[in-house]
Amino acid sequence: MGTYPSFAFDPSDGAILIWAAGQIYHIPLALNAFGERVLGGTPQPVGFRAHIEVKLAETLRATTDVRELEKGEQRLHAFTQLALDETGMHAVFQAAGVTYVQALGSSSTAQRVPVAYAGAAYYSPSFVGGNNGLIIHGRWSDTHFSFFELADLGTGNVYELTGLPMGRYFSPVISGGEGAVRTIAFVKTGGDLLTGDVVATAQPGLWIGEVTLPTEATSSNSIPVTNVRKIGTTISSSDNALKLNFISSDKLLVHQSDRVFAVDLARGSDEWGRYAQETLASGHAIDELVFSNTTHGAAFVNFQQVYFAPEVTPSTDLWSKPGKAPEGLARLSLDGGHDLVVSGDGSVFGWFLGKIYDSIIWGDSKFITIRALRAHFPHSSTCTMLTGY
């Protein structure tokens, strides 16, 4: 086995030569009454001498001090976890564990979302339904796993959501509505390669609860999440392209990599604990998929390009293969795309370009391109906005 055998018979088949513990041993064999070879004596080490020459080169040592390069401001080139507000006029995204918000079609500077712990890593941001001044996102801890924070862009106040059991959570969304009491939905995973799959692995899937949004009279910096529970759905918590968004106070859209379905929270669960689901769109061999509940159009990523299909029904098979593509299919991207999203009102689709320092937003039959979107530590920089055809 390998570059040399772990053991071998001698030419007479009367002994075994075996390597163990840095030596070679001679193990004599004998035949028993059944003709089987068994141990025939005490193993003895085989003495030998080896002449070994090893040429050593000078140890390669790096002359660049990486710590010096990390000082001061750095340009971020990789953006991910894009989300749009209700009308698609504001975008929020994550870069190097920091959440930023950007007004689209404006030359204003990208704004860093206020947080409770400046040194922590934040992820999965989204706008609170009907309010582009409130953002919810996750905070990661290697010891206690996921927390959720609610940030008020207008006042700079930060509120931590309490009452959640220990776990790995992502894609938090809060419903819209008139009152302060809202529904929160998020996904719990059972573990992954980075955090392991030993602690806090029970009940992965879709979870919901109730939260009360802060008002001017709110004095506490924490908001409890009540009636936290897992609901029975066919969601795949291991899907990296999974996204959630509310289309009403009690109807939730689940966008998976190849399927979109709506969960009716108002009807509650049946006798088996399952919630009513309605499949809205599905695809074949695609990587990401989002659906507009108002226009009934769907955008999807196939072969790293973004496509749009109008008038999608549950029976429409979404893919870009010639001859099998749905009627009216249009390719939107030029240089590829990822992190595909849709605005809360379903009028705007958005994604990051293959060149991950660019982004495209599509809506109302025109393209709006954000070029050279840059964010720096400790302050964000100006974004150059270009609009075209």
TALINRA-V912505 format. One record per run of one state. SS is the DSSP state (helix for helix, strand for strand, loop for the rest). FROM is the first residue (numbers start at 1). TO is the last residue. If there is no record, write none. Layout:
<<SS/FROM/TO> <SS/FROM/TO>>
//
This chain:
<<loop/1/6> <strand/7/9> <loop/10/14> <strand/15/20> <loop/21/22> <strand/23/31> <loop/32/36> <strand/37/39> <loop/40/43> <strand/44/46> <loop/47/65> <helix/66/69> <loop/70/74> <strand/75/75> <loop/76/79> <strand/80/84> <loop/85/89> <strand/90/95> <loop/96/97> <strand/98/103> <loop/104/108> <strand/109/109> <loop/110/110> <strand/111/112> <loop/113/120> <strand/121/128> <loop/129/130> <strand/131/141> <loop/142/144> <strand/145/152> <loop/153/157> <strand/158/162> <loop/163/167> <strand/168/174> <loop/175/180> <strand/181/189> <loop/190/191> <strand/192/192> <loop/193/195> <strand/196/196> <loop/197/204> <strand/205/212> <loop/213/221> <strand/222/224> <loop/225/225> <strand/226/230> <loop/231/231> <strand/232/232> <loop/233/242> <strand/243/248> <loop/249/250> <strand/251/255> <loop/256/258> <strand/259/264> <loop/265/268> <strand/269/269> <loop/270/273> <strand/274/275> <loop/276/276> <strand/277/283> <loop/284/287> <strand/288/291> <loop/292/297> <strand/298/302> <loop/303/304> <strand/305/309> <loop/310/316> <strand/317/318> <loop/319/329> <strand/330/331> <loop/332/336> <strand/337/342> <loop/343/347> <strand/348/353> <loop/354/358> <strand/359/363> <loop/364/365> <strand/366/371> <loop/372/375> <strand/376/376> <loop/377/381> <strand/382/382> <loop/383/383> <strand/384/388> <loop/389/389>>
//
